[in-house]
Amino acid sequence: MSQGNSAVESESKQNDDTIDFGYKQVKKEEKVELVADVFNSVAQKYDIMNDLMSFGIHRIWKRFTIDASGARKGQKILDLAGGTGDLASKFSQIVGERGQVVLADINHSMLNVGKEKLNNKGIIGNINYVQANAEALPFPDNHFDLITIAFGLRNVTDKSKALASMFRVLKPGGRLLVLEFSKPTTESLSKLYDFYSFYVLPQMGQVVANDSESYKYLAESIRMHPDQDTLEQMMVDVGFEQTTYHNMTGGIVALHRGFKF
């Protein structure tokens, strides 16, 4: 099963009124609510499942993202689709009291879990929490020095519109980092990853979160997401320059980077 081909095939099957939700086609206006249902279901077990699903490797992927961010004291940073705040908590420490971090998520349940988690860690003062749709960000033009979106872009209905919205609110000289599941670089790894995603992962979701269907959707959404080169071109198309991507864990995850000049 080729993830990149699946995304291309999906594009050819869509019309102006429908979009993929996993392997299903749904009306565009329905996808936001369907995705919300998934994350409302998994929010409380999200961190536990992340550790189990990735064998803890997601922490290395996020650490690499932090290291690639160029974040500095005093900056304004948007952690979009920030979920339970793994990136936002690190950025809060980096930017210091003169900086600002906005943890934004479209899902109220995830945002609440993230806020509670960071408050319990004593991370307060320079973090704001905003419920926001990536396609229409409620921030001024040229506002943020850095925007990150980790494992969230594939759930957005109109990815190009979201990327354009991120470009708008980014300052000239700022950078966007997109950390997302992508396409494995070898056929053998792809087959192993498919087996794990479609057979092991839903069973794990059922045992830990009492929800196999949400994790089946998550596996399907990864396969429908654009591959590395396609996503890079989408970033270029909305105005990002000096775009690059770095594969991790054999391409299972890729970190995309682009600048606004």
Summary of the structure (lengths in Angstrom):
residues: 261
radius of gyration: 17.3
end to end distance: 38.0
largest distance: 49.1
contacts: 881
relative contact order: 0.16
helix: 53%
strand: 22%
